[in-house]
Amino acid sequence: MDAGLAGILSLFLILSIMCFMLWKNNWKRDQLPPGPAPWFLLGNLWQKDVLPLQKSYQKLYKKYGPVFTVWLGPKPAVVLCGYEAVRDALVGHAEEFGGRAAIAIHERVTDGYGGEKKWRELRRFTITTLRNFGMGKKTMAQRVQEETQYLVEAVADMEGEAFDPISSVRHAVSNVVCAVVFGSRFSYKDQAFLELLGMMGNYSNYFMSPFAQVYNTFPGIMRYLPGPHNKVFNESEKLKNFIQKRIDSHKRTLEPSCPRDYIDCFLIKSEKGKSTSEDVFSDENLLMAVFDLFGAGTVSTANSLLFFFLVMAKFPQIQARVQQEIEEVVGATHAPSMEDRVRMPYTNAVIHEMQRSQKGQIENFPRAVTRRTEFRGYIIPQGTAVIPLFSTVHSDPKHWKTPEEFNPGHFLDEKGEFRPNEAFMPFSAGKRMCPGEGLARMELFLFFSTLLQNFTFKLATDPKEMDILSLWVDYQNKGPYCKFHLIRR
């Protein structure tokens, strides 16, 4: 075959494949909810009026309604907006919308971490084990209270200086997780552990970045190209090596009759299940379960606390009122406890309002439908990614009086008592609700109230008219608003 004929055949083959893909995508689009037209192969990735969703969802919501489709490369993702649509899907159709979407970055780091069935069984085990070790109970609250005092001592050393509290806050939160998972905590001066926390933060930041979206869309190409993903994957290997050493140490000292922590419980379960055909409780799954717990239990809660302190510095009058309530209810001679929370409605309302106001890179955390699903007049094929926009739930004007304003009154009744709101979903909803919700709520209240009992937070640079979300972006980018002054009370 001469070169000319070979070239013609190659071109014909490429055009045929492109035509088939275009036909297939158009066929998919006819079944799915409406949405912006995707570019070939790229989808809506580089369409600035579509992604990132937190900047464009209002326009898309108005044009297409509460259920629409965006394309992350060649793959569709169904987007849910507003309280009614999100609750209808996640709670009303919990089984159908409870699937675990494949995220290429996470699959690369965790080596797949098993299928849907294995993941569900491991999740059940994790929830049960965390409860057995006191999550949401008094014993766990005492551990968190103890760690708050270490954190107070650590940040007190920075009094009078402009500093970024991210390292100390991450360390404190991670120590709570370490106590449950590893059975021990780490000194705030442990440089090796501080380096590992920095790596975990880098992994989380990359996971939330636009670069991650590109990698997740084209993993087969990106894994062979240079870029920030290579550094993140190398650091994740160091984290896994650290965890593996702790697991190996536990194996050498395991007492099956007296489990010390999550790792011990997993190892005991693994021994009991060795006779079964499906090795759900394998060494590999233990490593990745701990990796997920360590990451999810540290970075998200630490980021929430840092956002809280930023909000307090932005609104000093609200900070002063929280401190007044702490003085009236708790006093200055002992640390706040979970029993105090019920008598601190304003502080509780402020915490809830800060959670409502915090927004993340939402399209990086999709779910998936477990089977072909009919939802609100549309057909969603099995395995399709689903993105519930919790920011639209938390800004739904039907459920929030002033959704665009920071207003603790959203969670207070006429008498000043705490009032829950059904449209409050900071830990998701349905079958994929955060398994660590109880621990996270406890940490947020105890760390926040204890630090405000001891310090007043001020930004080193006057925030002036900047809104809190712009401040948060600046903080994450290490801009001029990333440093605080602490004033001892």
MIMI-714024 format. One record per residue (C-alpha): residue number from 1; x, y, z. Coordinates in steps of 0.02 Angstrom, whole numbers. Layout:
BEGIN
<i = NUM; x = X; y = Y; z = Z>
...
//
This chain:
BEGIN
<i = 1; x = 0; y = 0; z = 0>
<i = 2; x = 75; y = 167; z = -52>
<i = 3; x = 89; y = 314; z = 68>
<i = 4; x = -48; y = 414; z = -17>
<i = 5; x = -179; y = 278; z = 0>
<i = 6; x = -127; y = 244; z = 180>
<i = 7; x = -148; y = 429; z = 220>
<i = 8; x = -321; y = 434; z = 141>
<i = 9; x = -376; y = 279; z = 239>
<i = 10; x = -307; y = 352; z = 402>
<i = 11; x = -399; y = 516; z = 372>
<i = 12; x = -559; y = 421; z = 331>
<i = 13; x = -541; y = 319; z = 491>
<i = 14; x = -515; y = 475; z = 597>
<i = 15; x = -664; y = 563; z = 518>
<i = 16; x = -771; y = 408; z = 544>
<i = 17; x = -725; y = 399; z = 728>
<i = 18; x = -761; y = 585; z = 749>
<i = 19; x = -930; y = 567; z = 663>
<i = 20; x = -974; y = 418; z = 772>
<i = 21; x = -927; y = 513; z = 931>
<i = 22; x = -1028; y = 664; z = 875>
<i = 23; x = -1179; y = 553; z = 840>
<i = 24; x = -1159; y = 464; z = 1007>
<i = 25; x = -1147; y = 628; z = 1103>
<i = 26; x = -1298; y = 700; z = 1013>
<i = 27; x = -1396; y = 542; z = 1052>
<i = 28; x = -1348; y = 559; z = 1236>
<i = 29; x = -1395; y = 744; z = 1237>
<i = 30; x = -1570; y = 704; z = 1173>
<i = 31; x = -1603; y = 599; z = 1329>
<i = 32; x = -1518; y = 708; z = 1459>
<i = 33; x = -1580; y = 871; z = 1536>
<i = 34; x = -1545; y = 1026; z = 1430>
<i = 35; x = -1385; y = 1126; z = 1447>
<i = 36; x = -1253; y = 1228; z = 1355>
<i = 37; x = -1191; y = 1152; z = 1192>
<i = 38; x = -1024; y = 1063; z = 1216>
<i = 39; x = -872; y = 1077; z = 1105>
<i = 40; x = -810; y = 918; z = 1025>
<i = 41; x = -705; y = 816; z = 1149>
<i = 42; x = -680; y = 968; z = 1263>
<i = 43; x = -861; y = 982; z = 1316>
<i = 44; x = -889; y = 1142; z = 1415>
<i = 45; x = -717; y = 1140; z = 1498>
<i = 46; x = -648; y = 1299; z = 1419>
<i = 47; x = -814; y = 1390; z = 1406>
<i = 48; x = -793; y = 1527; z = 1538>
<i = 49; x = -980; y = 1560; z = 1540>
<i = 50; x = -1009; y = 1380; z = 1599>
<i = 51; x = -865; y = 1325; z = 1711>
<i = 52; x = -822; y = 1343; z = 1853>
<i = 53; x = -1001; y = 1317; z = 1907>
<i = 54; x = -994; y = 1427; z = 2062>
<i = 55; x = -972; y = 1577; z = 1948>
<i = 56; x = -1100; y = 1532; z = 1816>
<i = 57; x = -1236; y = 1429; z = 1899>
<i = 58; x = -1358; y = 1573; z = 1922>
<i = 59; x = -1361; y = 1611; z = 1736>
<i = 60; x = -1374; y = 1427; z = 1690>
<i = 61; x = -1509; y = 1400; z = 1822>
<i = 62; x = -1614; y = 1542; z = 1751>
<i = 63; x = -1594; y = 1479; z = 1572>
<i = 64; x = -1615; y = 1291; z = 1595>
<i = 65; x = -1702; y = 1269; z = 1762>
<i = 66; x = -1650; y = 1173; z = 1920>
<i = 67; x = -1590; y = 1019; z = 1824>
<i = 68; x = -1469; y = 1041; z = 1679>
<i = 69; x = -1319; y = 956; z = 1597>
<i = 70; x = -1140; y = 1014; z = 1576>
<i = 71; x = -1004; y = 916; z = 1487>
<i = 72; x = -838; y = 884; z = 1572>
<i = 73; x = -743; y = 841; z = 1416>
<i = 74; x = -835; y = 702; z = 1323>
<i = 75; x = -932; y = 649; z = 1478>
<i = 76; x = -1097; y = 727; z = 1537>
<i = 77; x = -1134; y = 780; z = 1715>
<i = 78; x = -1310; y = 820; z = 1774>
<i = 79; x = -1315; y = 973; z = 1886>
<i = 80; x = -1446; y = 995; z = 2023>
<i = 81; x = -1490; y = 1170; z = 2087>
<i = 82; x = -1597; y = 1230; z = 2231>
<i = 83; x = -1660; y = 1143; z = 2388>
<i = 84; x = -1809; y = 1054; z = 2309>
<i = 85; x = -1712; y = 973; z = 2165>
<i = 86; x = -1562; y = 924; z = 2274>
<i = 87; x = -1669; y = 850; z = 2412>
<i = 88; x = -1782; y = 761; z = 2288>
<i = 89; x = -1630; y = 676; z = 2212>
<i = 90; x = -1522; y = 639; z = 2364>
<i = 91; x = -1659; y = 596; z = 2488>
<i = 92; x = -1814; y = 558; z = 2383>
<i = 93; x = -1713; y = 451; z = 2261>
<i = 94; x = -1572; y = 407; z = 2380>
<i = 95; x = -1533; y = 236; z = 2307>
<i = 96; x = -1525; y = 296; z = 2127>
<i = 97; x = -1419; y = 450; z = 2167>
<i = 98; x = -1308; y = 364; z = 2295>
<i = 99; x = -1174; y = 302; z = 2175>
<i = 100; x = -988; y = 337; z = 2185>
<i = 101; x = -924; y = 429; z = 2032>
<i = 102; x = -754; y = 379; z = 1965>
<i = 103; x = -633; y = 526; z = 1989>
<i = 104; x = -472; y = 497; z = 1893>
<i = 105; x = -357; y = 583; z = 2019>
<i = 106; x = -428; y = 485; z = 2164>
<i = 107; x = -424; y = 323; z = 2063>
<i = 108; x = -240; y = 354; z = 2024>
<i = 109; x = -193; y = 389; z = 2205>
<i = 110; x = -297; y = 247; z = 2278>
<i = 111; x = -267; y = 119; z = 2140>
<i = 112; x = -454; y = 104; z = 2114>
<i = 113; x = -496; y = 70; z = 2298>
<i = 114; x = -615; y = -70; z = 2249>
<i = 115; x = -785; y = -64; z = 2165>
<i = 116; x = -949; y = 9; z = 2223>
<i = 117; x = -994; y = -143; z = 2328>
<i = 118; x = -827; y = -144; z = 2420>
<i = 119; x = -835; y = 44; z = 2447>
<i = 120; x = -1008; y = 31; z = 2526>
<i = 121; x = -954; y = -107; z = 2645>
<i = 122; x = -798; y = -11; z = 2696>
<i = 123; x = -902; y = 145; z = 2725>
<i = 124; x = -1020; y = 49; z = 2840>
<i = 125; x = -872; y = -21; z = 2936>
<i = 126; x = -793; y = 151; z = 2953>
<i = 127; x = -953; y = 232; z = 3019>
<i = 128; x = -978; y = 93; z = 3146>
<i = 129; x = -797; y = 97; z = 3204>
<i = 130; x = -794; y = 286; z = 3222>
<i = 131; x = -951; y = 277; z = 3329>
<i = 132; x = -875; y = 140; z = 3436>
<i = 133; x = -725; y = 252; z = 3468>
<i = 134; x = -836; y = 392; z = 3529>
<i = 135; x = -877; y = 498; z = 3377>
<i = 136; x = -1013; y = 616; z = 3435>
<i = 137; x = -996; y = 554; z = 3615>
<i = 138; x = -924; y = 628; z = 3774>
<i = 139; x = -761; y = 530; z = 3763>
<i = 140; x = -724; y = 606; z = 3593>
<i = 141; x = -774; y = 778; z = 3653>
<i = 142; x = -645; y = 763; z = 3791>
<i = 143; x = -510; y = 721; z = 3663>
<i = 144; x = -557; y = 874; z = 3560>
<i = 145; x = -558; y = 984; z = 3716>
<i = 146; x = -385; y = 923; z = 3761>
<i = 147; x = -322; y = 964; z = 3586>
<i = 148; x = -399; y = 1138; z = 3592>
<i = 149; x = -286; y = 1178; z = 3739>
<i = 150; x = -132; y = 1123; z = 3641>
<i = 151; x = -189; y = 1236; z = 3499>
<i = 152; x = -215; y = 1384; z = 3616>
<i = 153; x = -37; y = 1362; z = 3681>
<i = 154; x = 33; y = 1348; z = 3504>
<i = 155; x = -48; y = 1506; z = 3436>
<i = 156; x = -17; y = 1603; z = 3597>
<i = 157; x = 168; y = 1600; z = 3552>
<i = 158; x = 125; y = 1704; z = 3399>
<i = 159; x = 39; y = 1843; z = 3496>
<i = 160; x = 92; y = 2013; z = 3433>
<i = 161; x = 154; y = 1946; z = 3266>
<i = 162; x = 68; y = 1937; z = 3097>
<i = 163; x = 53; y = 1752; z = 3056>
<i = 164; x = -45; y = 1624; z = 2957>
<i = 165; x = -126; y = 1498; z = 3076>
<i = 166; x = -151; y = 1365; z = 2943>
<i = 167; x = -11; y = 1251; z = 3005>
<i = 168; x = -67; y = 1252; z = 3187>
<i = 169; x = -251; y = 1230; z = 3144>
<i = 170; x = -217; y = 1085; z = 3026>
<i = 171; x = -107; y = 1004; z = 3157>
<i = 172; x = -241; y = 1018; z = 3291>
<i = 173; x = -378; y = 946; z = 3181>
<i = 174; x = -266; y = 807; z = 3116>
<i = 175; x = -218; y = 758; z = 3293>
<i = 176; x = -401; y = 723; z = 3331>
<i = 177; x = -409; y = 608; z = 3179>
<i = 178; x = -241; y = 530; z = 3225>
<i = 179; x = -304; y = 487; z = 3398>
<i = 180; x = -445; y = 386; z = 3322>
<i = 181; x = -350; y = 311; z = 3175>
<i = 182; x = -173; y = 288; z = 3244>
<i = 183; x = -207; y = 293; z = 3431>
<i = 184; x = -85; y = 437; z = 3456>
<i = 185; x = -56; y = 622; z = 3424>
<i = 186; x = 95; y = 720; z = 3362>
<i = 187; x = 189; y = 867; z = 3435>
<i = 188; x = 161; y = 1037; z = 3354>
<i = 189; x = 350; y = 1046; z = 3334>
<i = 190; x = 364; y = 880; z = 3241>
<i = 191; x = 436; y = 943; z = 3077>
<i = 192; x = 415; y = 778; z = 2985>
<i = 193; x = 230; y = 774; z = 3026>
<i = 194; x = 210; y = 958; z = 2980>
<i = 195; x = 286; y = 918; z = 2811>
<i = 196; x = 160; y = 777; z = 2787>
<i = 197; x = 16; y = 894; z = 2831>
<i = 198; x = 81; y = 1016; z = 2701>
<i = 199; x = 79; y = 876; z = 2573>
<i = 200; x = -100; y = 832; z = 2618>
<i = 201; x = -146; y = 1015; z = 2597>
<i = 202; x = -60; y = 1019; z = 2427>
<i = 203; x = -159; y = 865; z = 2373>
<i = 204; x = -322; y = 943; z = 2429>
<i = 205; x = -283; y = 1110; z = 2345>
<i = 206; x = -239; y = 1023; z = 2182>
<i = 207; x = -396; y = 916; z = 2193>
<i = 208; x = -499; y = 1075; z = 2202>
<i = 209; x = -408; y = 1165; z = 2061>
<i = 210; x = -449; y = 1186; z = 1875>
<i = 211; x = -295; y = 1079; z = 1837>
<i = 212; x = -381; y = 934; z = 1923>
<i = 213; x = -532; y = 953; z = 1810>
<i = 214; x = -420; y = 938; z = 1657>
<i = 215; x = -333; y = 784; z = 1730>
<i = 216; x = -499; y = 702; z = 1775>
<i = 217; x = -562; y = 731; z = 1597>
<i = 218; x = -408; y = 669; z = 1504>
<i = 219; x = -314; y = 555; z = 1626>
<i = 220; x = -245; y = 443; z = 1488>
<i = 221; x = -155; y = 591; z = 1411>
<i = 222; x = -114; y = 693; z = 1567>
<i = 223; x = -22; y = 553; z = 1656>
<i = 224; x = 115; y = 562; z = 1523>
<i = 225; x = 130; y = 752; z = 1525>
<i = 226; x = 227; y = 863; z = 1646>
<i = 227; x = 127; y = 970; z = 1766>
<i = 228; x = 78; y = 997; z = 1949>
<i = 229; x = -8; y = 828; z = 1955>
<i = 230; x = 160; y = 739; z = 1956>
<i = 231; x = 216; y = 828; z = 2115>
<i = 232; x = 50; y = 792; z = 2199>
<i = 233; x = 58; y = 607; z = 2154>
<i = 234; x = 237; y = 595; z = 2218>
<i = 235; x = 187; y = 677; z = 2382>
<i = 236; x = 36; y = 562; z = 2400>
<i = 237; x = 156; y = 414; z = 2390>
<i = 238; x = 254; y = 487; z = 2536>
<i = 239; x = 92; y = 503; z = 2634>
<i = 240; x = 48; y = 323; z = 2596>
<i = 241; x = 221; y = 268; z = 2651>
<i = 242; x = 196; y = 359; z = 2817>
<i = 243; x = 27; y = 273; z = 2841>
<i = 244; x = 98; y = 103; z = 2792>
<i = 245; x = 233; y = 117; z = 2926>
<i = 246; x = 99; y = 149; z = 3057>
<i = 247; x = 0; y = -2; z = 2995>
<i = 248; x = 155; y = -113; z = 3002>
<i = 249; x = 188; y = -55; z = 3180>
<i = 250; x = 8; y = -97; z = 3228>
<i = 251; x = 25; y = -272; z = 3155>
<i = 252; x = 176; y = -306; z = 3266>
<i = 253; x = 88; y = -248; z = 3425>
<i = 254; x = -92; y = -300; z = 3390>
<i = 255; x = -195; y = -369; z = 3536>
<i = 256; x = -357; y = -435; z = 3457>
<i = 257; x = -448; y = -431; z = 3624>
<i = 258; x = -408; y = -247; z = 3652>
<i = 259; x = -415; y = -141; z = 3494>
<i = 260; x = -334; y = 30; z = 3517>
<i = 261; x = -397; y = 122; z = 3363>
<i = 262; x = -469; y = 111; z = 3187>
<i = 263; x = -317; y = 20; z = 3116>
<i = 264; x = -327; y = -116; z = 3249>
<i = 265; x = -514; y = -141; z = 3216>
<i = 266; x = -480; y = -157; z = 3029>
<i = 267; x = -340; y = -283; z = 3056>
<i = 268; x = -451; y = -388; z = 3171>
<i = 269; x = -592; y = -383; z = 3043>
<i = 270; x = -467; y = -432; z = 2908>
<i = 271; x = -414; y = -587; z = 3006>
<i = 272; x = -595; y = -641; z = 3028>
<i = 273; x = -634; y = -617; z = 2843>
<i = 274; x = -486; y = -710; z = 2768>
<i = 275; x = -593; y = -861; z = 2728>
<i = 276; x = -713; y = -761; z = 2619>
<i = 277; x = -693; y = -750; z = 2431>
<i = 278; x = -701; y = -560; z = 2423>
<i = 279; x = -557; y = -483; z = 2518>
<i = 280; x = -640; y = -317; z = 2562>
<i = 281; x = -530; y = -294; z = 2715>
<i = 282; x = -364; y = -310; z = 2626>
<i = 283; x = -203; y = -221; z = 2671>
<i = 284; x = -223; y = -112; z = 2516>
<i = 285; x = -398; y = -58; z = 2565>
<i = 286; x = -341; y = -21; z = 2743>
<i = 287; x = -205; y = 93; z = 2677>
<i = 288; x = -327; y = 188; z = 2566>
<i = 289; x = -464; y = 195; z = 2699>
<i = 290; x = -341; y = 278; z = 2818>
<i = 291; x = -279; y = 393; z = 2679>
<i = 292; x = -458; y = 451; z = 2648>
<i = 293; x = -496; y = 473; z = 2833>
<i = 294; x = -336; y = 568; z = 2863>
<i = 295; x = -366; y = 683; z = 2715>
<i = 296; x = -552; y = 712; z = 2727>
<i = 297; x = -548; y = 726; z = 2916>
<i = 298; x = -408; y = 854; z = 2918>
<i = 299; x = -414; y = 973; z = 2771>
<i = 300; x = -601; y = 1008; z = 2759>
<i = 301; x = -625; y = 1042; z = 2946>
<i = 302; x = -465; y = 1144; z = 2957>
<i = 303; x = -518; y = 1248; z = 2806>
<i = 304; x = -687; y = 1280; z = 2886>
<i = 305; x = -605; y = 1343; z = 3046>
<i = 306; x = -487; y = 1457; z = 2949>
<i = 307; x = -636; y = 1526; z = 2854>
<i = 308; x = -725; y = 1554; z = 3021>
<i = 309; x = -580; y = 1658; z = 3089>
<i = 310; x = -575; y = 1758; z = 2928>
<i = 311; x = -761; y = 1797; z = 2946>
<i = 312; x = -738; y = 1849; z = 3128>
<i = 313; x = -598; y = 1968; z = 3079>
<i = 314; x = -709; y = 2038; z = 2942>
<i = 315; x = -856; y = 2066; z = 3061>
<i = 316; x = -783; y = 2121; z = 3229>
<i = 317; x = -954; y = 2165; z = 3299>
<i = 318; x = -1013; y = 1985; z = 3273>
<i = 319; x = -851; y = 1920; z = 3348>
<i = 320; x = -878; y = 2030; z = 3502>
<i = 321; x = -1056; y = 1966; z = 3524>
<i = 322; x = -997; y = 1785; z = 3514>
<i = 323; x = -864; y = 1822; z = 3644>
<i = 324; x = -994; y = 1904; z = 3756>
<i = 325; x = -1103; y = 1748; z = 3749>
<i = 326; x = -952; y = 1638; z = 3788>
<i = 327; x = -914; y = 1745; z = 3941>
<i = 328; x = -1095; y = 1739; z = 4001>
<i = 329; x = -1119; y = 1551; z = 3978>
<i = 330; x = -945; y = 1476; z = 4000>
<i = 331; x = -847; y = 1609; z = 4092>
<i = 332; x = -658; y = 1619; z = 4091>
<i = 333; x = -609; y = 1482; z = 4212>
<i = 334; x = -650; y = 1328; z = 4108>
<i = 335; x = -653; y = 1283; z = 3924>
<i = 336; x = -815; y = 1271; z = 3824>
<i = 337; x = -895; y = 1098; z = 3818>
<i = 338; x = -1026; y = 1018; z = 3707>
<i = 339; x = -1149; y = 1036; z = 3850>
<i = 340; x = -1129; y = 1224; z = 3836>
<i = 341; x = -1183; y = 1230; z = 3655>
<i = 342; x = -1368; y = 1216; z = 3690>
<i = 343; x = -1354; y = 1373; z = 3799>
<i = 344; x = -1259; y = 1469; z = 3665>
<i = 345; x = -1387; y = 1498; z = 3526>
<i = 346; x = -1299; y = 1648; z = 3449>
<i = 347; x = -1130; y = 1561; z = 3437>
<i = 348; x = -1215; y = 1408; z = 3364>
<i = 349; x = -1307; y = 1517; z = 3238>
<i = 350; x = -1146; y = 1604; z = 3187>
<i = 351; x = -1059; y = 1436; z = 3158>
<i = 352; x = -1204; y = 1376; z = 3051>
<i = 353; x = -1209; y = 1538; z = 2952>
<i = 354; x = -1022; y = 1527; z = 2919>
<i = 355; x = -1045; y = 1350; z = 2853>
<i = 356; x = -1189; y = 1410; z = 2744>
<i = 357; x = -1081; y = 1549; z = 2673>
<i = 358; x = -930; y = 1441; z = 2632>
<i = 359; x = -920; y = 1383; z = 2451>
<i = 360; x = -802; y = 1259; z = 2370>
<i = 361; x = -752; y = 1191; z = 2200>
<i = 362; x = -915; y = 1097; z = 2183>
<i = 363; x = -894; y = 1009; z = 2016>
<i = 364; x = -745; y = 912; z = 2085>
<i = 365; x = -857; y = 805; z = 2197>
<i = 366; x = -983; y = 718; z = 2083>
<i = 367; x = -1096; y = 573; z = 2126>
<i = 368; x = -1162; y = 447; z = 2000>
<i = 369; x = -1331; y = 367; z = 1968>
<i = 370; x = -1328; y = 181; z = 2007>
<i = 371; x = -1452; y = 135; z = 1870>
<i = 372; x = -1550; y = 210; z = 1726>
<i = 373; x = -1655; y = 340; z = 1816>
<i = 374; x = -1807; y = 443; z = 1770>
<i = 375; x = -1798; y = 607; z = 1863>
<i = 376; x = -1912; y = 757; z = 1838>
<i = 377; x = -1957; y = 706; z = 1662>
<i = 378; x = -1779; y = 666; z = 1605>
<i = 379; x = -1688; y = 502; z = 1579>
<i = 380; x = -1516; y = 491; z = 1661>
<i = 381; x = -1414; y = 340; z = 1602>
<i = 382; x = -1330; y = 226; z = 1729>
<i = 383; x = -1159; y = 289; z = 1784>
<i = 384; x = -1190; y = 470; z = 1735>
<i = 385; x = -1104; y = 594; z = 1851>
<i = 386; x = -1218; y = 704; z = 1957>
<i = 387; x = -1165; y = 868; z = 2037>
<i = 388; x = -1278; y = 932; z = 2176>
<i = 389; x = -1242; y = 1118; z = 2195>
<i = 390; x = -1255; y = 1142; z = 2383>
<i = 391; x = -1212; y = 1325; z = 2360>
<i = 392; x = -1381; y = 1344; z = 2273>
<i = 393; x = -1465; y = 1257; z = 2419>
<i = 394; x = -1379; y = 1376; z = 2538>
<i = 395; x = -1431; y = 1528; z = 2436>
<i = 396; x = -1607; y = 1473; z = 2389>
<i = 397; x = -1716; y = 1629; z = 2415>
<i = 398; x = -1864; y = 1518; z = 2458>
<i = 399; x = -1775; y = 1461; z = 2615>
<i = 400; x = -1659; y = 1604; z = 2663>
<i = 401; x = -1718; y = 1781; z = 2700>
<i = 402; x = -1558; y = 1868; z = 2644>
<i = 403; x = -1460; y = 1732; z = 2551>
<i = 404; x = -1322; y = 1847; z = 2487>
<i = 405; x = -1287; y = 1925; z = 2657>
<i = 406; x = -1196; y = 1855; z = 2808>
<i = 407; x = -1340; y = 1847; z = 2931>
<i = 408; x = -1337; y = 1736; z = 3089>
<i = 409; x = -1523; y = 1777; z = 3103>
<i = 410; x = -1554; y = 1641; z = 2975>
<i = 411; x = -1535; y = 1520; z = 3121>
<i = 412; x = -1622; y = 1618; z = 3259>
<i = 413; x = -1806; y = 1636; z = 3300>
<i = 414; x = -1897; y = 1789; z = 3367>
<i = 415; x = -1843; y = 1746; z = 3545>
<i = 416; x = -1659; y = 1730; z = 3498>
<i = 417; x = -1662; y = 1541; z = 3515>
<i = 418; x = -1572; y = 1430; z = 3390>
<i = 419; x = -1681; y = 1377; z = 3245>
<i = 420; x = -1626; y = 1241; z = 3121>
<i = 421; x = -1660; y = 1260; z = 2936>
<i = 422; x = -1703; y = 1111; z = 2826>
<i = 423; x = -1606; y = 1189; z = 2680>
<i = 424; x = -1442; y = 1176; z = 2776>
<i = 425; x = -1335; y = 1037; z = 2700>
<i = 426; x = -1149; y = 1070; z = 2734>
<i = 427; x = -1115; y = 883; z = 2752>
<i = 428; x = -1218; y = 832; z = 2599>
<i = 429; x = -1375; y = 724; z = 2614>
<i = 430; x = -1438; y = 550; z = 2578>
<i = 431; x = -1332; y = 393; z = 2564>
<i = 432; x = -1168; y = 486; z = 2533>
<i = 433; x = -1183; y = 603; z = 2680>
<i = 434; x = -1015; y = 636; z = 2764>
<i = 435; x = -980; y = 491; z = 2885>
<i = 436; x = -881; y = 608; z = 2999>
<i = 437; x = -1019; y = 737; z = 3021>
<i = 438; x = -1035; y = 711; z = 3209>
<i = 439; x = -849; y = 732; z = 3239>
<i = 440; x = -838; y = 882; z = 3123>
<i = 441; x = -981; y = 973; z = 3211>
<i = 442; x = -898; y = 941; z = 3377>
<i = 443; x = -729; y = 1004; z = 3318>
<i = 444; x = -801; y = 1161; z = 3238>
<i = 445; x = -892; y = 1211; z = 3397>
<i = 446; x = -755; y = 1171; z = 3522>
<i = 447; x = -606; y = 1240; z = 3424>
<i = 448; x = -701; y = 1396; z = 3372>
<i = 449; x = -775; y = 1439; z = 3542>
<i = 450; x = -615; y = 1400; z = 3638>
<i = 451; x = -506; y = 1508; z = 3526>
<i = 452; x = -628; y = 1653; z = 3535>
<i = 453; x = -633; y = 1632; z = 3723>
<i = 454; x = -446; y = 1662; z = 3726>
<i = 455; x = -412; y = 1777; z = 3578>
<i = 456; x = -482; y = 1913; z = 3467>
<i = 457; x = -443; y = 1888; z = 3283>
<i = 458; x = -391; y = 2035; z = 3174>
<i = 459; x = -322; y = 2035; z = 2997>
<i = 460; x = -149; y = 2108; z = 2976>
<i = 461; x = -216; y = 2201; z = 2822>
<i = 462; x = -380; y = 2297; z = 2832>
<i = 463; x = -510; y = 2200; z = 2727>
<i = 464; x = -607; y = 2362; z = 2693>
<i = 465; x = -753; y = 2325; z = 2576>
<i = 466; x = -699; y = 2151; z = 2518>
<i = 467; x = -834; y = 2019; z = 2535>
<i = 468; x = -797; y = 1861; z = 2633>
<i = 469; x = -784; y = 1746; z = 2482>
<i = 470; x = -656; y = 1862; z = 2400>
<i = 471; x = -560; y = 1864; z = 2564>
<i = 472; x = -562; y = 1674; z = 2567>
<i = 473; x = -495; y = 1662; z = 2390>
<i = 474; x = -358; y = 1787; z = 2435>
<i = 475; x = -316; y = 1686; z = 2591>
<i = 476; x = -302; y = 1524; z = 2492>
<i = 477; x = -190; y = 1611; z = 2365>
<i = 478; x = -78; y = 1677; z = 2506>
<i = 479; x = -120; y = 1857; z = 2465>
<i = 480; x = -112; y = 2008; z = 2582>
<i = 481; x = -258; y = 1944; z = 2686>
<i = 482; x = -180; y = 1778; z = 2738>
<i = 483; x = -107; y = 1840; z = 2902>
<i = 484; x = -189; y = 1875; z = 3069>
<i = 485; x = -148; y = 1969; z = 3228>
<i = 486; x = -207; y = 1884; z = 3388>
<i = 487; x = -251; y = 1988; z = 3540>
<i = 488; x = -253; y = 1892; z = 3704>
<i = 489; x = -413; y = 1918; z = 3804>
//
